[in-house]
Amino acid sequence: MVNILVAVVDSGGGWATLRPAVLLALLVGGVMLASQLLGSISGTIRMIQGELVGDYLRSLVHRQSVSLDLAFYDLPEYYDHLHRARDQAATGPLSLLENIGGLFQNGITLVAMAAILLPYGAWLPVALLASTLPARYVVLRYRSRAHRRWLRTTADERRGLVLRLAVDRPGGCGRAAPVRAG
């Protein structure tokens, strides 16, 4: 593109030299527009799939919770399990699939980079792979911490949801005077 623009400037801007630059610019613009359009379509499809999978999984959780013995609901930890299942029903499976897809793409990139670096020395791809280990350690460590926190705070989240629903529902205590702290 730069070479074409230099040729246009050097020739005085005649149509014969300007035409390839215009065509190339239109082609690049068309590719960028198509990329944005396809990204938007992909996002919409991802959202629709997420809603469909989430609805299906929520219905499975609902059917399972209806079929349980009433003694199941006597212990708070079972409520916590049910709350976590409902919470993860919509986003968990699709997030897992997207992460696996991202892992696959990143693996392909890593193999391609290793193939490019191999002629410069066999130790270079190994060093590239070894350089990812600290980041993997940090990610795994903080993901496990976040998971433990999620398990630990489920009861509080569930109680907060119950209180919010009690306050927000029509005819509930949402019409009452504000509760004062203390």
Legacy VTK file of the C-alpha trace (Angstrom):
# vtk DataFile Version 3.0
C-alpha trace
ASCII
DATASET POLYDATA
POINTS 182 float
0.000 0.000 0.000
2.799 2.403 0.895
4.636 1.622 -2.344
1.469 2.263 -4.341
0.914 5.609 -2.599
4.528 6.638 -3.259
4.076 5.754 -6.952
0.878 7.866 -7.064
2.630 10.872 -5.537
5.652 10.499 -7.832
3.496 10.271 -10.967
1.470 13.359 -10.186
-1.749 11.581 -9.226
-2.919 10.189 -12.559
-5.858 7.762 -12.559
-3.730 4.932 -13.942
-1.493 5.028 -10.860
-4.281 6.008 -8.461
-6.569 3.134 -9.425
-4.557 0.320 -7.720
-4.382 2.369 -4.494
-8.134 2.999 -4.507
-8.883 -0.653 -5.240
-6.539 -1.797 -2.467
-8.046 0.687 -0.019
-11.565 -0.486 -0.913
-10.484 -4.103 -0.502
-8.953 -3.416 2.921
-12.073 -1.487 3.971
-14.299 -4.330 2.778
-12.276 -6.889 4.730
-12.444 -4.735 7.873
-16.213 -4.282 7.462
-16.704 -8.024 6.916
-14.582 -8.747 9.993
-16.704 -6.458 12.162
-19.922 -7.894 10.737
-18.806 -11.473 11.324
-17.695 -10.590 14.861
-21.109 -9.103 15.581
-22.887 -12.149 14.151
-20.619 -14.434 16.189
-21.407 -12.507 19.379
-25.140 -12.731 18.697
-24.930 -16.466 18.035
-22.888 -16.925 21.223
-25.529 -15.020 23.212
-28.399 -17.068 21.738
-26.556 -20.330 22.402
-25.857 -19.199 25.950
-29.512 -18.468 26.578
-30.635 -21.791 25.095
-28.081 -23.831 27.038
-28.797 -21.858 30.224
-32.559 -22.398 29.903
-32.055 -26.109 29.300
-29.711 -26.519 32.268
-31.964 -24.460 34.558
-34.864 -26.732 33.619
-32.712 -29.785 34.443
-31.793 -28.295 37.825
-35.448 -27.471 38.469
-36.610 -30.996 37.576
-33.918 -32.488 39.800
-34.759 -30.203 42.724
-38.472 -31.086 42.438
-37.692 -34.799 42.457
-35.615 -34.622 45.667
-36.811 -35.780 49.030
-37.958 -32.975 51.334
-35.258 -33.958 53.847
-32.769 -32.640 51.312
-33.989 -29.122 52.023
-33.516 -29.379 55.796
-29.764 -28.771 55.636
-28.353 -25.399 54.528
-25.393 -26.914 52.681
-27.803 -28.590 50.269
-29.346 -25.191 49.578
-25.836 -23.950 48.873
-25.295 -26.766 46.351
-28.603 -25.928 44.700
-27.720 -22.219 44.613
-24.338 -22.929 43.011
-25.954 -25.249 40.448
-28.492 -22.579 39.513
-25.807 -19.901 39.446
-23.518 -21.865 37.125
-26.246 -23.380 34.936
-26.320 -20.481 32.503
-22.661 -19.534 32.190
-20.574 -22.493 33.313
-20.777 -24.900 30.343
-20.408 -22.219 27.666
-17.542 -20.608 29.522
-15.849 -23.991 29.712
-16.291 -24.562 25.968
-14.982 -21.083 25.134
-11.969 -21.588 27.392
-11.226 -24.953 25.802
-11.498 -23.320 22.351
-9.149 -20.540 23.473
-6.729 -23.088 24.872
-6.776 -24.940 21.543
-6.140 -21.700 19.602
-3.322 -20.693 21.922
-1.835 -24.176 21.606
-1.806 -23.844 17.823
-0.112 -20.449 18.156
2.475 -21.899 20.530
3.258 -24.780 18.155
3.526 -22.372 15.210
5.877 -20.096 17.149
7.947 -23.105 18.182
8.172 -24.190 14.525
9.306 -20.695 13.522
11.914 -20.566 16.298
13.238 -24.116 15.813
15.713 -23.178 13.045
17.358 -20.695 15.438
18.027 -23.403 18.014
16.257 -26.315 19.635
16.507 -24.632 23.030
14.447 -21.593 21.927
11.027 -23.349 21.710
11.764 -25.013 25.061
12.562 -21.595 26.544
9.331 -20.239 25.065
7.336 -23.018 26.679
9.171 -22.606 29.983
8.464 -18.866 29.956
4.728 -19.590 30.146
5.031 -21.608 33.360
5.096 -18.687 35.841
1.965 -17.181 34.298
0.219 -20.552 34.403
1.143 -20.929 38.063
-0.268 -17.500 38.924
-3.491 -18.122 37.008
-4.040 -21.547 38.597
-3.262 -20.238 42.066
-5.711 -17.348 41.865
-8.382 -19.422 40.157
-8.236 -21.953 42.992
-8.399 -19.111 45.528
-11.419 -17.654 43.756
-13.092 -21.064 43.715
-12.520 -21.562 47.446
-13.920 -18.076 48.094
-16.931 -18.865 45.918
-17.602 -22.029 47.929
-17.130 -20.158 51.202
-19.470 -17.259 50.341
-22.309 -19.217 48.731
-24.427 -19.169 51.890
-24.046 -15.384 52.208
-24.926 -14.888 48.549
-27.973 -17.116 48.927
-29.158 -15.222 52.019
-28.625 -11.929 50.209
-30.702 -13.175 47.294
-33.529 -14.253 49.617
-33.498 -10.876 51.382
-33.396 -8.988 48.083
-36.344 -10.986 46.773
-38.261 -10.357 50.008
-37.676 -6.620 49.737
-38.271 -6.324 45.986
-41.363 -8.439 45.557
-44.725 -6.659 45.244
-46.447 -6.438 48.612
-43.210 -7.367 50.343
-41.331 -5.342 52.880
-40.022 -3.107 50.080
-42.838 -0.701 50.894
-41.850 -0.569 54.532
-39.766 2.227 55.992
-36.044 1.791 55.373
-34.315 -0.435 57.878
-31.743 1.424 59.915
-28.379 -0.152 60.536
-27.375 -0.758 64.076
LINES 1 183
182 0 1 2 3 4 5 6 7 8 9 10 11 12 13 14 15 16 17 18 19 20 21 22 23 24 25 26 27 28 29 30 31 32 33 34 35 36 37 38 39 40 41 42 43 44 45 46 47 48 49 50 51 52 53 54 55 56 57 58 59 60 61 62 63 64 65 66 67 68 69 70 71 72 73 74 75 76 77 78 79 80 81 82 83 84 85 86 87 88 89 90 91 92 93 94 95 96 97 98 99 100 101 102 103 104 105 106 107 108 109 110 111 112 113 114 115 116 117 118 119 120 121 122 123 124 125 126 127 128 129 130 131 132 133 134 135 136 137 138 139 140 141 142 143 144 145 146 147 148 149 150 151 152 153 154 155 156 157 158 159 160 161 162 163 164 165 166 167 168 169 170 171 172 173 174 175 176 177 178 179 180 181
